[in-house]
Amino acid sequence: MKQLLIFSLLLACCWGCKDEQRPKKPDNLIAKEKMSDILYDVFLMNAAKSMKKQTLEDKGIHPEDYVFKKHGIDSLQFAQSNDYYAYDTETYDAIIKRVEERIDVQKNHFDSIREVEESEKTRQQDSVKKARDSVRATKTDKKIDVDSIKKATLRKPGLPQID
């Protein structure tokens, strides 16, 4: 019984390790550079869809259709090209690496814009605070000046003192 189990496992391993053949190269294979651009747009659309799916649907935007239309391809051409490139992991990794680099460049660009906007907002808030403090100080100074002027005028010689 034990030998039968071991034989069955070995047989299953042999069948499981059969040689996979590379997918046939599609007649309308998308070029690597264009595939990188398409995957970049797909990644962006998936991110947008996960954030504001309802907004996209309300505006009649269907992310997959938008990407395919933008690049002049159809879903079958994309699927076949994706399968073809995905079989060769080195090629696919190179395509994905280009996409990631492009995303990183865009992320850094938007992060720097956000930093500038935040520093400008902080600068404006500081300016408003300084102006507000200045106005408060001026009001306080004026009140003191008015009080001292009143007292000074009331203490003129020859006039009765009112406290």
C-alpha positions in Angstrom: 0.0 0.0 0.0 2.8 2.4 0.9 4.6 1.6 -2.3 1.5 2.3 -4.3 1.1 5.7 -2.7 4.7 6.6 -3.4 4.4 5.4 -7.0 1.2 7.5 -7.4 2.9 10.6 -6.1 5.9 10.2 -8.4 3.6 9.7 -11.3 1.6 12.8 -10.4 4.9 14.8 -10.2 6.0 13.6 -13.6 2.7 14.6 -15.2 2.7 17.9 -13.2 6.1 18.8 -14.6 5.3 18.4 -18.3 6.9 20.9 -20.6 4.8 23.9 -21.2 5.0 25.4 -24.6 5.3 29.1 -25.2 2.1 30.8 -26.4 2.0 31.3 -30.1 3.2 34.8 -31.1 0.0 36.7 -32.0 -0.2 38.2 -35.5 -1.0 41.6 -34.0 1.5 41.5 -31.1 1.8 44.8 -29.3 5.3 46.2 -29.2 7.1 46.2 -25.9 7.2 50.0 -25.6 3.5 50.3 -26.4 2.7 47.4 -24.0 4.5 49.4 -21.3 2.4 52.4 -22.1 -0.8 50.4 -22.0 0.1 48.7 -18.7 0.9 52.1 -17.2 -2.5 53.4 -18.2 -4.1 50.1 -16.9 -2.4 50.6 -13.5 -3.5 54.2 -13.3 -7.0 53.3 -14.2 -7.1 50.5 -11.6 -5.8 52.9 -9.0 -8.4 55.5 -10.0 -11.1 52.9 -10.1 -10.3 51.7 -6.6 -10.4 55.3 -5.3 -13.4 56.8 -7.1 -15.2 54.0 -8.9 -18.7 55.6 -8.6 -17.4 59.0 -9.9 -16.0 57.2 -13.0 -19.2 55.3 -13.6 -21.3 58.5 -13.1 -19.2 60.2 -15.9 -19.7 57.2 -18.1 -16.0 56.2 -18.1 -15.2 52.5 -18.2 -11.5 52.3 -17.5 -10.7 49.2 -19.6 -12.6 50.6 -22.6 -10.9 53.9 -22.2 -7.4 52.4 -22.3 -8.2 50.2 -25.2 -9.7 53.0 -27.2 -6.8 55.4 -26.3 -4.2 52.9 -27.6 -6.3 51.7 -30.6 -6.4 48.0 -29.5 -9.0 45.6 -28.4 -9.2 43.4 -25.4 -8.3 40.2 -27.3 -5.2 41.8 -28.8 -4.2 43.0 -25.3 -4.8 39.6 -23.7 -2.9 37.7 -26.3 0.1 40.1 -26.2 0.0 40.0 -22.4 0.0 36.2 -22.3 2.9 36.1 -24.8 5.1 38.5 -22.9 4.1 37.1 -19.5 5.5 33.7 -20.5 9.0 35.1 -20.8 9.4 36.5 -17.3 12.6 38.4 -18.1 10.9 40.4 -20.9 7.7 40.9 -18.8 9.8 42.1 -15.8 11.6 44.6 -18.1 8.2 45.9 -19.2 6.9 46.1 -15.7 10.1 47.8 -14.5 9.5 50.6 -17.1 6.0 51.0 -15.9 7.2 51.2 -12.2 9.9 53.7 -13.1 7.3 55.9 -14.9 4.9 55.7 -12.0 7.8 56.7 -9.6 8.7 59.7 -11.8 5.0 60.8 -11.7 4.7 60.2 -8.0 7.9 62.3 -7.3 6.6 65.0 -9.5 3.2 65.2 -7.7 4.9 64.9 -4.3 7.0 67.9 -5.1 4.0 69.9 -6.2 2.2 68.9 -3.0 5.2 70.0 -0.9 5.2 73.4 -2.6 1.5 73.8 -2.1 1.8 72.8 1.6 4.7 75.2 2.2 2.7 78.0 0.4 -0.3 77.3 2.6 1.8 77.3 5.7 3.4 80.6 4.6 0.0 82.1 4.1 -1.2 80.9 7.4 1.9 82.3 9.1 1.3 85.6 7.4 -2.3 85.7 8.5 -1.3 84.9 12.0 1.3 87.6 12.1 -1.2 90.1 10.7 -3.8 89.1 13.2 -1.3 89.4 16.1 -0.2 92.7 14.8 -3.7 94.0 14.7 -4.3 92.7 18.2 -1.2 94.4 19.5 -2.1 97.7 17.8 -5.6 97.6 19.4 -4.1 96.9 22.8 -1.6 99.7 22.3 -4.3 102.1 21.2 -6.4 101.2 24.2 -3.5 101.9 26.6 -2.8 105.2 24.8 -6.4 106.3 25.0 -6.5 105.5 28.8 -3.3 107.3 29.5 -4.5 110.3 27.5 -7.8 110.5 29.4 -6.0 110.4 32.7 -3.5 113.0 31.6 -6.2 115.4 30.5 -8.2 114.9 33.6 -5.2 115.7 35.9 -4.6 119.2 34.6 -3.7 121.7 37.3 -6.6 123.6 38.6 -9.2 121.0 37.6 -10.8 118.7 40.1 -9.3 115.1 40.1 -11.7 112.4 39.2 -10.6 108.8 39.8 
